Amino acid sequence: MRKLSTLVFVSLIAGLPAAVNAHDVTAKSDPKVPAAFDITRATATTDGRLATFTMEVTGKAGSQKPKKVGKLQGSKVDAYVWPTKLDPSAAGFGKGSGILALAITAHPDFDDTPLYDENGDGDPNNDGAGWHSHWVVLVDDKACGGGLKVRDISPGQDILPATAPGLPIALDSPGMSSILKGKTVKITVPVLGAESINFDAVAAKLQVHAEGKSPLLCVTGTYKVASGNLSLPGVIMKKNK
């Protein structure tokens, strides 16, 4: 399994220039990667108010999910993630607090979208197993197998969006609907200032700490990084009318 290095994280924070004419992120198919996470292309556009992020894989998007372990502690998360160079304040987190990433996740052992009933069964507290969206802030942590974690926070002290679900991590659950159809993963989100911002695409594995301690939610590894090195070569382009 691929790992994300501390050097990569430092490069992200320092800010790398966009590659010339690198608007989309493309990758060759890799037979060693599960087809549901074998990213071949990622794009992002904005009309100034809404931004649309897409990912294309070789298999059926969303067809693979983590196995249930029966409790929050030690549970696993699969995710399609777009790390960006947007400042976290664009999504309501503290300014300069880490890497702002948009994620579509599935985790059958807990529900972190308490305001929404994604499966439409009348119970808003049993939806974690279905694919759903989040904004997250990622930071470096050598204790995590992938070198990154969702930032641990102190509720009531750290700046969080109004729709944060109450977990002690920099995670927002604003209820943005994701679309997983055929080979495509797609989501449209309200965000200002996205034009010309760099991004990448990652299929990642995460895990909750076995004892519920910090780091609470680690990136344990990746199925695939579209750029190959998390250099964020993609550019969010202005949408043509």
N, C-alpha and C positions, 0 to 999 in steps of 0.2 A: 504494500500500500504506500502511496506517495505521502511525503510529509512536507509541511510548510516550514521553511527555515526562519530563524531569527533575522538573518541577513535580508531575506525577502521583506519581512515586516519593516525593518529599518528603512529599506528602499522606498516602501509605500509611504511611510510617514514623511520622508524627505521630499518625496514627489519626483516622479520620473517624467520626462517629456514624452508627449505622445509621438508614436512613430508616424512618419510622414505618410499621409493618405491611408492610415490604418483606422478605418471607421468601424468595420466589423472585426470580430475575432473568429478565425477559422482554425480548424485542427483536423488532422487525418484520423480516420477511424482506427481504433486500437482493439484488436480482438481479445486482448487480455482484460479489458474493462467491461463490466456488465453492460449490455446493450442499452438498458434504461438510463445509464449515466455516461454513455460514450458520446460526449459533446463533440459536434462537428462544426457548429457555427453559433455565434451569438451576436445579436444586434440590439441597438437601443436608439429610440427617437423621442423627440419632445416637440410639442406645439407651444411651449412656453409655460403652460399650466399643468399639463399631464405628460408623463413620460411612460413609454411602453418598452418593456424589456422582453426579449425572446431568447430562447435557447433551443437548438435542434440537436437531437440525439439519433443514434443509428437504430435503436429499438423503439419500443412503446414507452413513451414518457409516463412516469408515475407507476409503472407496472411492478416495481420492486420497492418494498418497504421493510423497515426493521422488524425483527421478531419481538413479540411481547414478552416482557420479563415479569410483569405483575405488580410493579411498584415504580414510583418516581425515581428513587435512588438506584443508580446503575443503569437506568433505562437509556435506550439508544435512539438517535435521531438521524434520518436521512434528509438531505437538503440539496436543492438547486439554489445556488447563491450567485448574486452579482455584486462583487465588491466594487466600490466606487471611490472616487476622490471627492465626492460631495462632503462638505463638512457635516458632522453629526447634527449640528444645530438645524440643518435643513429639514430634519425629521423630528425635531423637538427635544433632542438630547443636548448635553452640554457641549459647548463649542470646543473643538480641538480634542475631544475625548477619545479618539480612536479612528478606526476605519468604519465608515458607514456602509453597510451592505444590505441589500434587499434579498430576502430568502423565502423560498417556498419549501415548507417542511412537512414531514409526517412522522409521528411518534405515537404508537398505540397505548402507551402507559400513562399519559397525562394530557390534560386539556389546558392550553395556555391562551385560549381565546374566550374568556368567560362572558364577554359582552355579546357573543354571536353564536347562532345555532346553525353551523355549516351544513349538517346533514338533515336539517329540517324535521327532526323528530319531536320537537317541543322541549328538548332538554339541552340547554346551552353548555352543559358541563361534560359532555361525552364525545367531543369532536376531534380529539387529537390525532386519531388514526387516519383521518382524511387529510389530503393535501391542503394547506392553508398558508397564508402569507404573514411575514413579519419584517419590520426594520430591526436590525441589530447593530450594535457597535462592537467591533472586534479589536482586541488588544493582544500584545505579545505575552506569552506565559510559557516558560520552559518546562513547567510541570505537565503540560498537555502534549500528547503524542504528536499532534500536528503543529505545535509551536504557537498556537493561537487559542484564545477562548472568547466567549461572549463576556464582555466586561462585567465584573462583579460590581455591584453598587450598594449603597446604603439608602433604603427607602426613606423619604423625608429629607434627605440631605443632597443627593444627586439630582440633577435636572432630568426629568423624564417626560415623555408625551402624556397627554391626558388619558390616552387609551392603553397605557402600559398595564399588563395584567397582574402586577403585584409580586412577581418573582424578584428576588434580589439580584437581577442581572439587567443589563441595558438592552431590553427587548420591548418592542411595541407591537400591539395587536390591533391595528386599526380596521380590520375587517375587509381589506381589499381582496376582491375575488380573483383567483388564479384560474387559468385555463390550461389543462393538460389534455391534449388531443393528438392522437397519432404520434408523430415523432417530435411534436412541438410543446414547449412549456412557454407560457406567455402571461404577462400581467401588466396592467396599466395602473399607475399610481399618481396621485397629485403631489407634485414637487416643483418648486420654483428654482430657477438658476441652474438647470441641468444641462443646458446646451453647451457643447464642447467639453464636457467633463469626461474624464477617462473612466473606463470600467473593464472588468474581466468577467469570466464565467467559470464557475467551479461546481462540481458535484462532490459534496462533502459528507463525511461521517462525523457525528458529534455524540457525546455521551455525558449524562449527568453523573456527578461524583457519587461514588458508591455509598458514601456516608452523608451526603447532602452538604458537604463542606466546600470551601473555596479552593480551587477554581470550580465553580458549580457546574458550568457547561463548557466542556473542552471540545475543540476541534481535534479529533483523534487521528484524522487522516483524510485523504481525498481519493475519490474514485478517479477523477480527472480534473486537471486545470486546463482550460481551453488554450491559454497562451503558452502553456508548458512551464512557465516560471513565475506566474502571478505578477507580471510586469504591467498589467492594466493597459494594454495597447489599444483597446477599443475606445471609440469616441462617440458620445451621445450626440446624434445629429439632429438638426432642425428638421421637423417633419414637413414634407412638401404638401401643399394644399391641393 
